[in-house]
Amino acid sequence: MTTLTRPPADPATGPKIPFNLKSWLLEGMPETSGKRQGPHGRPAESHKPQAWWKVMCLTGLDYFSTLGYQPAIAALAAGLLSPLATLLLVIATLAGALPVYRRVAKESPRGEGSIAMLERLLPRWGGKLFVLALLGFAATDFMITITLSAADATAHLIENPFAPDFLEGQQVVITLALIAGLGIVFLRGFKEAINVAVVLVGLFLTLNLVVVGVSIGHVFSDSRVIPDWWTGLTTSHGDPIMMLALALLVFPRLALGLSGFETGVAVMPQIKGHDADTEANPAGRITGAHKLLTTAAIIMSTFLITSSFTTVMLIPAAEFDAGGKADGRALAYLAHKYLGDGFGTVYDVSTIAILWFAGASAMAGLLNLVPRYLPRYGMAPAWARALRPLVLVFTVIAFVVTLIFKADVNAQGGAYATGVLVLITSASIAVTLSARRKKQRGQVIGFGIVSVAFVYTTVVNSIERPDGLKIAALFILGIMVVSFVSRIRRAFELRATYIKMDQKALEFTAENADGPVRIIAHEPKRLSANRYREKLQHAQQANHLPVDSEVLFIEVIVDDSSDFEQELQVVGKERFGFKILEVHSNNVPNTVAAVLLHIRDVTGFMPHIYFRWTEGNPISNLSRFLFFGEGEIAPVTREVLREAEPDITRRPWVHVG
């Protein structure tokens, strides 16, 4: 009796599948290299693009949410000079960061960002190490966004007049709870982010517009406010030149107000372009990104200037200090003072929501950034491709950072600014190098000036507040150690993500109708007819290769050994009457192993590969393999095949003589 003769069983009454923690953690993880060699190994695009203004709200979670704490941090850092220092920040935004990232958007329309631009401009190991360092600063930026936003949300909660008394003094506990909640959301799955972002950002900006508008009205309705501020300013700082000099000195402390640009480029794939857009030329998407960046910068700049004037003029200086009612929540203070506790509470709830969601935006940035680079470099464990393990790792790190800074908003400002400034500085350098490569002299000069300005700002901020540099250094050290340990552990993996053989290569491998497919490994540095004859004669003598057998040669040309994963194109060529399979790749043994397995699957015949032993010290040869993709070829090829194919009867043969 077969199952077709019985009705299907009710799934609800069947045996329950036990919960498997490992399977749950690794759910959705892409298959590793070599397990997806074919047209179906390429991921399908599943996201639905949205209008640019909706996507602006997604990046605005990070950018606009800084209004929750930026005015208070600016007032604490610059005092009465806060409006002037903020004006310098706005100039840096509109004349510096905005043109830089408009160019970044044009040159990386798939959301790769400035880091990918530098990766292309600085290839090989030097470029990889530079990218790893930048990833450390990016991790600092995103991680401090999570912890600082959660800490400021806690401040808004505790300082609300309707908050229960038992919350007082529980900043760290509440902040950890918010971060844990963020982790739980991502463990369960994060969907409909854009729609939620549109509602939150729209409500938050509307409430801020009301608060700032009412505050400006109080500034101009009270005839003493502006004269008192100006008197205090001139008494404390003297002439205008001295004020400008001091504003330049404190300006780096306000740099966290530049936080949204890298995120704005990262979300570009979400932007709906024109119908005529192509993958090679997504002009509509680029135009939408330019609108997004420009509109966001103008909105934020307007709020920064107006909020810096109103908060400094209307809030007593003592309230900005630690424990003061305006500490980390200057605009919320004004909302409660001038619009009542009811409106102030609505403002607090809106601020808490957008700050918490800003942490979600940062978490999404980390989950997008790490799998994009580290696994491709071979510098992350296999589980780094999965969502949930990364969420757990980032949540634990956020806990540690929160405990170190004791959930203090002001204490984390320096670390946040460091991450933001380094990313913007790297973007400025990237577009400068790009303009130089394209011989655009005017843009080289303009972007060069912007780069110098941001380098100065970054250096000053790092000297004055080294916490960010220390945290970034720890992230960089951790990334470097994990990366190289992982690269060594993954050295014997198949690295080909996709293999394609041209028509001639397919004909070469299919010529012998009875099999097997015999291949001689040949180093492509010596391509004379005598060299091919010598290799063939050596294989016949040392490995007892039948004299009358059909033989192919395989040549692997190593282009960039610092790459780990790569698509392989196998091209058939003829030289001096010999048939050759030529492959460009990042290493020799892993590539040979991947091609052998592919030939086995395509032809149905078992490949045999013939090597000569490599001369030299085995340790030196192994080092050459790890860093330059060459060296100990024969034994490494055999080891890669052993790990990739556990069934010895289906494993291609390796002959060495």
Beta strands, then each sheet from edge to edge (+ up, - down):
strand 1: 496-501
strand 2: 517-521
strand 3: 551-558
strand 4: 566-575
strand 5: 578-585
strand 6: 607-611
strand 7: 653-656
sheet 1: 1+ 4+ 5- 3- 2- 6- 7-
end
